[in-house]
Amino acid sequence: VLLRIDFRSSDFLDAMEACDELLAALQPEIDPEQQAEQAEQQLAFAECMRREGVDFPDPDPIRGFTIGSMRATDGSLAIDPFSPDFQAASTICAAEIGADLPGQPVS
C-alpha cells in the first residue's frame, strides 16, 4: 500500500504544529556555544533565501525554524518548499553556509 502525504495540506501542517514541542524534544541537547552557532547559521540561511528571491522568515531565536513561522494567515504554507525557486535557492544557500539539506548526500 502506497501512502501519500500532502505536505502542503492544512491537516498535515496542523498536525506538525501540534507536535512541534514533541519534535523539539527529540533534538539532541547542545551547549550554548553550539546553540549560538546554529542560530547564526539559521539566520544566515534565511537572509540568503531572501537574497535569492524567496520570502523566507527569520528563525525564532530560541526554537529556530518552526512550522508555525512558515504558515500564512489562512493556515497554508507561506512558502512552497517544493517549488523549483525554493529548491534552487535552498541548494545555493545551504552550500553558502556549509549546511546539508535533508535528502541530499552528505559531502
N, C-alpha and C positions, 0 to 999 in steps of 0.2 A: 504494500500500500504506500503510495507516494503522498506524503503530507505536504501541502503547500501553505506557506505562511505569507500573508500580505504584510510585509514590514511597514507599509505606509498606512495601514488601516487604523482607525481610531481605537478599535478594540485592542489591537496589539500594543499601540502606544500607551493606552490607559493601563494595560497590564504591566508593561515595562516600568511606567512611572510609579505604579503602586508597589512594585518590587524593588524600587531604587535603593531603599535602605538595606534590603537583604543583599542586593548585588554589591553595594559598597562594603558590607561586612565581609564579603568573600575576598576582597582585595588584601594582599599582604600588608602588614604593618611596615611603614617606612619611617626612618628617623627624620627629624625636622629639616636637615640639610637636603635629604633626598626629596622630601615633600616640596621644598622651595624650588629645587631644580625641576621637578615635574611641573609645578605651577608655571614656572618661567617658560618651559618648553611648550606647554599647552597655550599660553598667551602668544608665543611666537608663531605657533601653528595658526591660531585664529587670525592674527594680523596678516600672515602670508595668504590665507584663504581670501581675505578681503582684497588684498593687492591683486590676487588672481581673478577677481570679479565675483566671488561668492559672498553673499551677505551672511556672514558667519558670526555668531555671538562670541563674546569673550567668555572664558570659563569662569565658573564660580571660584572665588579664591580658596575656598575650603574643599569643595566637592569636585571641582573640575567640571568636565562636560557632563551634563545630565540630559535625559530625555525631555524633562520639563523646560530646559533652556532652549531646546531645539523646536518647540512647538509654537505654532501660530495661535492667534486668539480663537480660531474656530476649532482648535484641537488637532488639526493636521500638522504634519511636519512643516516648519517654516522654510526648510531647505530640503532638497531631494538628494539624499546621499547616493542614489542610483543613477542620477543624471550624468551624461558624459562630461559636462562642465565641472561638476563636483568631483568626479573621478579623476579628471585631468589635474585639477587644482590640488586635490589631496595628495596625488602622487608627487607633484612638484614640491609641495610644502613639507611632506614627510621627508623627502630627500634633503631639503634645505635645512631642516632641523635635526636630521640624523635619526629619525624615528622609523620604525617598521609599521606598515599598515596591516590591519588584520587581513588574513587571507593571502598575504604576499610572502614570498620566500624570504627568509632571514638571510641577510648578506654576511 
